[in-house]
Amino acid sequence: MAELGDLELESGETIFDYRQSYVTHGQLDREKSNAVLVCISLSGNHHRLDFLIGPGKALDPSRDFIIAADPVANGLSTSPSNSERQPGMRFPRFAIRDMVQSQHRLLTRQFGITRLQAVIGASMGGMQALQWTVSHPLFMRACVAMTPMAKTSAWAVLVTETARSCLMADPAWTGDGFRAAPERGWRAYTGLMSALLSRTPAALAEFLPDCAEAHLWFEKLRAQNRANGFDAHDYLYQSWAYEAHDVGTTAGFEGDTAAALASIKARTLILAPPLDLFNPAEAARAAAARIPGAQFIEIPSMQGHQAATSTKAEDAAFLNRVIGQFLKGRG
């Protein structure tokens, strides 16, 4: 846990006494030249891309110094759920650029790192990775963004609005926060986010042959979601940042998303499956088309948004191979 002091937000507000949670793998070399930053997805934590980390994998601790940084409001870094001075709905709203700024402060102040080999992430982590390349274009040599959006699509905005509505429909919602864990709300959220939108109909058909199995699987998902213990206030705040994101609103680009993407200097790899029911795959393709020299590679998976996970061993193996080759300069 890095004590980074007050974090000034681009809105002009401040997160007081900001604490940045992170985990590292490997050793930072003497020249501080082998660092890789891993950015984390909506409601995720520093284990999100563990399937890419290990001996012989895309991110190898024998070669790389890997820093997986928990984003603002994931319940580990300073969040509405753990802030002493700004708890619950007293927490200020923040942007994905503020997440990037907190990570920049971690790298430069905690480790003295001024250059990354790569920044990598999936979903909201991929969105942070793209924002890194716009906000700090010379800070990294390479960027890998899986299932990202450079500007949140209207579809994804409606998804997060519906997810918040699931939580706020619970009796525990007071209109100004949750007085208890919204158990009914989390059940509805599970149906939307984990059961329907994170995979595709074809992916579910592989292992859910009938109605009874579908219900059993849903109950298993619900139990897993609650065991994860993610706080409803934290979800509200992270999802607000998620849906408001646009690299084009970075200072100097005046809302021009295409111009912001055209400014990227890092070698960039973007990956997405054929169909993603959360972050539309078309958004990933469009971003890649605007970035000079960027590669777009389709993940050959029917898992939808879950294609950028270890849900299927073959997907994880594909991503390790392709990303590993790219980071070694062979892709």
N, C-alpha and C positions, 0 to 999 in steps of 0.2 A: 504494500500500500504506500503510495507516494503522497505526501502532504504537499499540495501544490499551491496553497493559499487561495485567496479569493479569485474566482474565475469570472472575468468580465465577459459578458455575452454581447453578440453583435446588436442585440436589441437595446443595449444600454443598461440592462439590468445586470445583477451579479449573483452568482452562486457563491455563498459564503463558505469559507473553510473547505475548499474542494479537495477531495481525496480521490486519487486515481488508482483503481485496482488493476493489477496486471499479473501475468505469469510469464516466465522466460524459460526457454529451452536452449541448451548449448552455451557457449562462452563467447563473449565479445572479444574480438582480436585486438592486438595492441594498437593498430591503426584505426580502430572503430569503423571498419569498412565492411563488415559482414552482417549487418543488422537487417532483419526483415520484420516489418510491422504487420500484424494480423488484426483486422478490424472485424467487429462482431455484429451479428444480425439483430433485428428487432426481437426483444425479449430473450436474447441469447446471452451466453457468457463465454469466458475465455476457452472453454472446451469446444466451441463451435466447429473449428477446423482441425481438431485433433487427428482426423483421418488423413490429413496431409502432412503430419509431422511425425518424423521417426527415421531410423536408419534406412537408407535407400528410398525414402519417399521424396516428394517434391520439395519439402522443407526438411533438410537433414541436419540435426543438431551437431553432428560431427563437423559440419562445414558452416552452418548458418547460426547466427544468434537471433532467435525468434522471440519477439515480444508480442504477446496476445493481450491487447488492452481492452478492458471492459469499458463500454461506452457510458456516457452520462445516463443516469436513471435506469440502470439494469439491476439495481438492488445491491450491487457490490461497490462500484464507484458511487460517489455521492448521488443520492436519489431522493425523491419525495418520501420514500419509505424509510430512509435512514438518516435524513438530515435533522440535526437537532434544532437549528435556527430557522429552517424553512420547510417544515414537514407538510406532507399532504398537499393540499391545493394552495398552500402559501409558497410553494416552489415556483421559481420563475420559468416561463417557457423558454426553450432553447432551440437551436437549429442544428442540423447535421454539421454545419461549419463550426459550431461551438464544440462538438465532439472532436473534430479534427484539431481545433486549437488546443484542447486539453491534451491530446496525444502528442502534439508538437511540443508542448511544455514538458511533458513526461520525457520525451526523447532527449531534448536539449538540456534540461535542467538535471534530470535524474541520472542520465547516462553520458551526457556530453556528445551525443550523436548529432551530426550535422548532415549526414548523407545516408540514405537507405539503399540497400541492394534492391529492395522491392517493397511495395505495399500490396496487400492481398485481402480480399474479403468476398463474402457471398451475401446476396440480398441487401439489407441495409449496410452490411459490411462492404459490399461491392460499391454501393453508393458513396460511402465514406472514402473508399479507395480512389474513385474518380474525382471526388472533391479534393482530395490530397493533391492530385496531379494538376488541378486548376489553381488551388490556393498556394501551393508551394512547388512550382513546376520544375525546379532544379534540385529538389530534395531527394528524389528517388530516381534510380536508373530504370526501373520497370514497374508496371502496374498490372495486376491480375484482378479482374472484376467478374465474378460469377453472378448470373441472374440480376444484374443491376438495372437501375434507371438513372439517367442523367437529370431528368426532370420527372417527378412523380406523375404518372398517368392519371387521367380522370377515373379510370377503372380502379386503380389501387387506392385512390382517395376514397372512393365509395366503399371499398373493402374495409379500410380502417375505420371509417365513420360507422359502418354497420357493426364492426367488432366492438367499438366503444358503446354503441347503443345496446348491444347484448349485455355488457357489464352494467350500464346505467339503468337498465330495466329491472335490475335486482332491487328488492326492498331495502337492501343495505345502502343504496345510493340516497343521499340526503339532498341532492341538488348542489352541494358544496363539499363533496367528498364521500367516502365510504365509511360508515360507522363500524363495519365488520367486513370480513371477507365475503364477497358476493358469490356465494356458492351456486345459486341458480344462474347467475350471470356467466360464471366461468363455464358452466355446462353448455350454455348456448354458444359461448365463444368457441368452445372445443368443437362443436358441430360445424361452425363456420370455418374457422381458421385451420384446425388440425385435420378434420375429416374431409371437408369438401374442397378447400382451396389449395391445400399443400400438395395434393397429388392430382392425377387425372382419372377419369372413369376407367380407362384401360388399365391403369396401375392397380386400382382397387379390385377390378375384376379378376386379377391374377390370384388373389388370395382370399376374396370374400365371395364364396360361391352362392350364398343364399341369405335370406333375411335374418335368420338367427345368428349367423356368423357376423353379419354387419353390426347387429346390436351388441354382441359380445365385444367386438373390436372397439366400438364406440365407448363402451364403459371402460375398457382398458385405457384408451386415450384420455378419457376424463380423469381417471385416477393418476395417470402419469403427469398430466398438466397440473393437478393440484399438488402432487408430490414435489414438483419443481418449485412450488411456493412463490411464483412470481406475483408481485403486488399489483393490484388493480390501478392504483395511482401511478405507479411507474409505467404501466402500459399506456395510460392516457397520454402522459407526457412524451414518451418515446414515439408514439404513433402520431402525435401532432407534429413532431419534428420530421418524421418520415414523410407525411403527406405534403408538407410545405416545401419539400426540397426541390431545388433547381440550381444546377451549377451556374446558370446564366445570371442569377442574382448575386453572384460573387462580386465584390467591389471592382469596378472598372469595366464590367461587361453590360451594365444597364439592362439586364434581363434577357440578353441575347444568348440563349443556350448553345446555339451552333457556334458562335464566336468563342465562347468559353471552351468548348470541346476542341476547336481548331487551335487553341493556344497550348494544348498539351504537348509536352516535349518528351515525356517518358515513353519507352517501348511499352505498348499496351496490348494486352490480350483480354478479350471479352468472350465469355462462354455463357450459353443458355441452351435449354432444351427446345424441342420443336413447339411444345405447348406448355405455358406457365399460366395458371389461373390466378396468380397473385401479382407478380411483376411480369407484365406481358413481354414475351420474347421479342416482339417487334421493337420494344423500347431499347433492348440491348443491341439489337442489330442496327438500329438508327444511330445510337451513340457511337458504335464502332465505325460506321460510315463517315462520321464527322471528325474523327480523331486521325491526325496525320500518321499514316503507316500502321494503323492498328490492325490487328488480326481478330476476326470473329470466327469462333469454332463452335459448331453445334454439338451439344452433349447428346450422344445417341441413346436417349433414355425416354421412356414413357412415364417417368415418375413426376413430371411437372416440376413445381418449385422444389421438391425434394431431390431433384437430380443432382443438386450441388451439396449432397450430404453423403453419408455412408449407408443410407437406407438399403441400397443395392450394392453388393460387393463389386460388381462389374463397373458401376458408375464411379465408385471411389478409385478403382484401378485405372480407369480411363483418365480421370482428372489428375491423378498422381503422375501418370506418364506424360500427358500433354503439357501440364504446367511445369513439370520438372524439365522437360526438353526446352520449353520457352525460357525458363530462368537460366538455363545453361547456355542460352544463345543459339540453340539449335532449332528453335521454332519461330 
